[in-house]
Amino acid sequence: MDITQPDLATLFDQLGLPSEPDAVEAFIKQHSIAAEIHIAEAPFWTQAQRHFLAEALAEDAMWTEVIDHLDAQLRT
């Protein structure tokens, strides 16, 4: 059983994205989400990434807090 506490780096790993701090920062700077768009429906995700985000949020999975944090960062 994996008991690793998720953070942005592990979320980006899970999404198949570069997870180094500079890469995460660059991704956040390059992408934004309009207020009326759910994070899982943002146009820059692949279908697999959308599915993971929606499923993790629907199940109130261990990823929820980290996804919410990323969501907030993508809206500022």
ABEGO torsion letter per residue (X at the ends): XBABBBBAAAAAAAAGBBABAAAAAAAAAABBBBAABBAAABAABBAAAAAAAAAAAAAGBAAAAAAAAAAAAAAX
